[in-house]
Amino acid sequence: PAALPALPAEEQADRLLTEFEVDTDGSVVVTETITWRFPEGEERHGILRNVKVRAGYQDSETQYRYYELTGVSVTSPSGAPTDISISDFGAFRQIRVGSPSQTISGTADYVVRYRLAHVVNDIGDGTAEFYYNVVDPSNGFPQLGVRAAVTAPVPATRAACFYGELGADTPCQAQAGAT
């Protein structure tokens, strides 16, 4: 039988480019460039971005890491409202982007930028590890056209990328080097 055509999601990111700039102090400046499609024929006030700021250690149920979130800014090349409201959301900080009094429909472009402290792991042998989920299931909407780039004070000697459900080990293209 012929395959049924895929129905468009009610709301989704048609494109998500996440750029990570690693600093020598272990912090990371994150820039998300997002093309967001709102439901056809509906008006919304903006988008939500959930940024993980608390993470458990793999072998401990009592120890957690905290990635301090600072310097949040948003612009919209397409002219969408970019008011910001930030609130706690469990292990995340939720960034609400948009206007409570103005709505938007169709497609909008956003550039969300913020800094996370203490993200880089010291391996203990003179090397460091940057490990982060680009798309977290908590964001709740499909994220398509996903790409990520990491730059650091020194070129990466190893790179790995995985996609799928949380915990999946299906590899995607990753390349070590300056970026």
LODO-97138 format. One record per residue (C-alpha): residue number from 1; residue in three letters; x, y, z. Coordinates in steps of 0.02 Angstrom, whole numbers, always signed. Example, Ala and Ser with C-alpha at 12.3 -4.5 7.8 and 13.67 -1.06 7.14 Angstrom:
// residues 2
+-----+------+--------+--------+--------+
| seq | type |     xx |     yy |     zz |
+-----+------+--------+--------+--------+
|   1 |  ALA |   +615 |   -225 |   +390 |
|   2 |  SER |   +684 |    -53 |   +357 |
+-----+------+--------+--------+--------+
END
This chain:
// residues 179
+-----+------+--------+--------+--------+
| seq | type |     xx |     yy |     zz |
+-----+------+--------+--------+--------+
|   1 |  PRO |     +0 |     +0 |     +0 |
|   2 |  ALA |    +53 |   +178 |    -33 |
|   3 |  ALA |   +122 |   +272 |   +116 |
|   4 |  LEU |     +8 |   +401 |   +192 |
|   5 |  PRO |    +73 |   +580 |   +180 |
|   6 |  ALA |   +146 |   +645 |   +342 |
|   7 |  LEU |    +34 |   +770 |   +428 |
|   8 |  PRO |   +119 |   +931 |   +482 |
|   9 |  ALA |   +142 |   +952 |   +668 |
|  10 |  GLU |    +25 |  +1073 |   +753 |
|  11 |  GLU |   +176 |  +1179 |   +800 |
|  12 |  GLN |   +362 |  +1148 |   +776 |
|  13 |  ALA |   +537 |  +1211 |   +745 |
|  14 |  ASP |   +566 |  +1192 |   +558 |
|  15 |  ARG |   +751 |  +1232 |   +588 |
|  16 |  LEU |   +860 |  +1234 |   +743 |
|  17 |  LEU |  +1044 |  +1280 |   +735 |
|  18 |  THR |  +1129 |  +1279 |   +905 |
|  19 |  GLU |  +1304 |  +1353 |   +919 |
|  20 |  PHE |  +1406 |  +1324 |  +1077 |
|  21 |  GLU |  +1556 |  +1436 |  +1117 |
|  22 |  VAL |  +1657 |  +1349 |  +1254 |
|  23 |  ASP |  +1760 |  +1463 |  +1367 |
|  24 |  THR |  +1917 |  +1419 |  +1466 |
|  25 |  ASP |  +1820 |  +1435 |  +1630 |
|  26 |  GLY |  +1704 |  +1290 |  +1581 |
|  27 |  SER |  +1558 |  +1401 |  +1536 |
|  28 |  VAL |  +1469 |  +1395 |  +1369 |
|  29 |  VAL |  +1383 |  +1534 |  +1271 |
|  30 |  VAL |  +1237 |  +1457 |  +1177 |
|  31 |  THR |  +1156 |  +1535 |  +1024 |
|  32 |  GLU |   +998 |  +1451 |   +958 |
|  33 |  THR |   +939 |  +1508 |   +786 |
|  34 |  ILE |   +761 |  +1447 |   +767 |
|  35 |  THR |   +632 |  +1451 |   +629 |
|  36 |  TRP |   +466 |  +1418 |   +716 |
|  37 |  ARG |   +304 |  +1372 |   +629 |
|  38 |  PHE |   +145 |  +1410 |   +725 |
|  39 |  PRO |    -16 |  +1312 |   +694 |
|  40 |  GLU |   -101 |  +1360 |   +532 |
|  41 |  GLY |   -239 |  +1487 |   +557 |
|  42 |  GLU |   -199 |  +1513 |   +742 |
|  43 |  GLU |   -117 |  +1656 |   +834 |
|  44 |  ARG |     +6 |  +1629 |   +976 |
|  45 |  HIS |   +100 |  +1743 |  +1094 |
|  46 |  GLY |   +272 |  +1667 |  +1061 |
|  47 |  ILE |   +380 |  +1517 |  +1101 |
|  48 |  LEU |   +450 |  +1425 |  +1253 |
|  49 |  ARG |   +629 |  +1362 |  +1268 |
|  50 |  ASN |   +674 |  +1244 |  +1411 |
|  51 |  VAL |   +858 |  +1252 |  +1458 |
|  52 |  LYS |   +925 |  +1113 |  +1571 |
|  53 |  VAL |  +1014 |  +1189 |  +1721 |
|  54 |  ARG |  +1014 |  +1041 |  +1842 |
|  55 |  ALA |  +1084 |   +870 |  +1800 |
|  56 |  GLY |  +1115 |   +717 |  +1906 |
|  57 |  TYR |  +1276 |   +619 |  +1908 |
|  58 |  GLN |  +1264 |   +451 |  +1821 |
|  59 |  ASP |  +1307 |   +346 |  +1975 |
|  60 |  SER |  +1227 |   +452 |  +2111 |
|  61 |  GLU |  +1050 |   +485 |  +2167 |
|  62 |  THR |  +1101 |   +624 |  +2288 |
|  63 |  GLN |  +1224 |   +733 |  +2191 |
|  64 |  TYR |  +1175 |   +858 |  +2058 |
|  65 |  ARG |  +1262 |   +983 |  +1948 |
|  66 |  TYR |  +1196 |  +1159 |  +1926 |
|  67 |  TYR |  +1228 |  +1257 |  +1765 |
|  68 |  GLU |  +1195 |  +1439 |  +1807 |
|  69 |  LEU |  +1095 |  +1525 |  +1668 |
|  70 |  THR |  +1138 |  +1708 |  +1636 |
|  71 |  GLY |  +1139 |  +1837 |  +1498 |
|  72 |  VAL |   +979 |  +1785 |  +1411 |
|  73 |  SER |   +938 |  +1889 |  +1257 |
|  74 |  VAL |   +823 |  +1864 |  +1108 |
|  75 |  THR |   +810 |  +1947 |   +939 |
|  76 |  SER |   +694 |  +1910 |   +793 |
|  77 |  PRO |   +756 |  +1939 |   +616 |
|  78 |  SER |   +574 |  +1916 |   +559 |
|  79 |  GLY |   +509 |  +2050 |   +679 |
|  80 |  ALA |   +418 |  +1938 |   +804 |
|  81 |  PRO |   +397 |  +2006 |   +982 |
|  82 |  THR |   +546 |  +1962 |  +1092 |
|  83 |  ASP |   +494 |  +2003 |  +1270 |
|  84 |  ILE |   +577 |  +1880 |  +1391 |
|  85 |  SER |   +510 |  +1798 |  +1548 |
|  86 |  ILE |   +613 |  +1665 |  +1639 |
|  87 |  SER |   +545 |  +1543 |  +1769 |
|  88 |  ASP |   +596 |  +1382 |  +1855 |
|  89 |  PHE |   +530 |  +1223 |  +1775 |
|  90 |  GLY |   +599 |  +1076 |  +1874 |
|  91 |  ALA |   +776 |  +1039 |  +1814 |
|  92 |  PHE |   +755 |  +1175 |  +1683 |
|  93 |  ARG |   +738 |  +1362 |  +1668 |
|  94 |  GLN |   +597 |  +1403 |  +1550 |
|  95 |  ILE |   +623 |  +1552 |  +1436 |
|  96 |  ARG |   +458 |  +1623 |  +1374 |
|  97 |  VAL |   +486 |  +1729 |  +1218 |
|  98 |  GLY |   +348 |  +1841 |  +1151 |
|  99 |  SER |   +224 |  +1971 |  +1205 |
| 100 |  PRO |    +79 |  +1943 |  +1325 |
| 101 |  SER |    -20 |  +2075 |  +1230 |
| 102 |  GLN |    +32 |  +2041 |  +1049 |
| 103 |  THR |     +6 |  +1882 |   +947 |
| 104 |  ILE |    +97 |  +1806 |   +799 |
| 105 |  SER |    +50 |  +1678 |   +667 |
| 106 |  GLY |   +134 |  +1587 |   +523 |
| 107 |  THR |   +323 |  +1569 |   +538 |
| 108 |  ALA |   +444 |  +1671 |   +642 |
| 109 |  ASP |   +632 |  +1674 |   +664 |
| 110 |  TYR |   +714 |  +1690 |   +834 |
| 111 |  VAL |   +893 |  +1702 |   +895 |
| 112 |  VAL |   +902 |  +1652 |  +1079 |
| 113 |  ARG |  +1069 |  +1678 |  +1167 |
| 114 |  TYR |  +1123 |  +1635 |  +1344 |
| 115 |  ARG |  +1270 |  +1579 |  +1450 |
| 116 |  LEU |  +1280 |  +1418 |  +1552 |
| 117 |  ALA |  +1415 |  +1402 |  +1686 |
| 118 |  HIS |  +1504 |  +1242 |  +1738 |
| 119 |  VAL |  +1452 |  +1136 |  +1587 |
| 120 |  VAL |  +1624 |  +1071 |  +1535 |
| 121 |  ASN |  +1683 |   +914 |  +1626 |
| 122 |  ASP |  +1864 |   +900 |  +1683 |
| 123 |  ILE |  +1914 |   +722 |  +1638 |
| 124 |  GLY |  +2067 |   +731 |  +1751 |
| 125 |  ASP |  +2201 |   +686 |  +1625 |
| 126 |  GLY |  +2224 |   +861 |  +1553 |
| 127 |  THR |  +2072 |   +845 |  +1440 |
| 128 |  ALA |  +1897 |   +911 |  +1452 |
| 129 |  GLU |  +1727 |   +849 |  +1392 |
| 130 |  PHE |  +1579 |   +949 |  +1329 |
| 131 |  TYR |  +1421 |   +842 |  +1333 |
| 132 |  TYR |  +1249 |   +919 |  +1309 |
| 133 |  ASN |  +1080 |   +873 |  +1234 |
| 134 |  VAL |  +1042 |   +995 |  +1093 |
| 135 |  VAL |   +858 |   +945 |  +1091 |
| 136 |  ASP |   +782 |   +898 |  +1257 |
| 137 |  PRO |   +614 |   +806 |  +1260 |
| 138 |  SER |   +549 |   +935 |  +1384 |
| 139 |  ASN |   +532 |  +1062 |  +1243 |
| 140 |  GLY |   +378 |   +963 |  +1191 |
| 141 |  PHE |   +371 |  +1007 |  +1006 |
| 142 |  PRO |   +454 |   +928 |   +854 |
| 143 |  GLN |   +624 |  +1002 |   +815 |
| 144 |  LEU |   +672 |   +977 |   +631 |
| 145 |  GLY |   +826 |  +1027 |   +532 |
| 146 |  VAL |   +933 |  +1012 |   +689 |
| 147 |  ARG |  +1117 |  +1056 |   +678 |
| 148 |  ALA |  +1246 |  +1099 |   +810 |
| 149 |  ALA |  +1421 |  +1173 |   +808 |
| 150 |  VAL |  +1545 |  +1185 |   +952 |
| 151 |  THR |  +1696 |  +1299 |   +957 |
| 152 |  ALA |  +1821 |  +1300 |  +1099 |
| 153 |  PRO |  +1989 |  +1375 |  +1148 |
| 154 |  VAL |  +2075 |  +1221 |  +1073 |
| 155 |  PRO |  +2017 |  +1105 |   +933 |
| 156 |  ALA |  +1918 |   +949 |   +982 |
| 157 |  THR |  +2011 |   +785 |   +968 |
| 158 |  ARG |  +1851 |   +680 |   +970 |
| 159 |  ALA |  +1670 |   +714 |   +926 |
| 160 |  ALA |  +1512 |   +610 |   +938 |
| 161 |  CYS |  +1331 |   +641 |   +896 |
| 162 |  PHE |  +1176 |   +535 |   +930 |
| 163 |  TYR |   +992 |   +557 |   +889 |
| 164 |  GLY |   +825 |   +478 |   +929 |
| 165 |  GLU |   +729 |   +452 |  +1088 |
| 166 |  LEU |   +814 |   +501 |  +1251 |
| 167 |  GLY |   +960 |   +381 |  +1278 |
| 168 |  ALA |   +967 |   +325 |  +1095 |
| 169 |  ASP |  +1137 |   +282 |  +1024 |
| 170 |  THR |  +1099 |   +302 |   +839 |
| 171 |  PRO |  +1247 |   +400 |   +772 |
| 172 |  CYS |  +1235 |   +559 |   +671 |
| 173 |  GLN |  +1374 |   +651 |   +580 |
| 174 |  ALA |  +1505 |   +729 |   +695 |
| 175 |  GLN |  +1676 |   +794 |   +653 |
| 176 |  ALA |  +1819 |   +839 |   +771 |
| 177 |  GLY |  +1923 |   +995 |   +739 |
| 178 |  ALA |  +1919 |  +1182 |   +768 |
| 179 |  THR |  +1727 |  +1182 |   +752 |
+-----+------+--------+--------+--------+
END
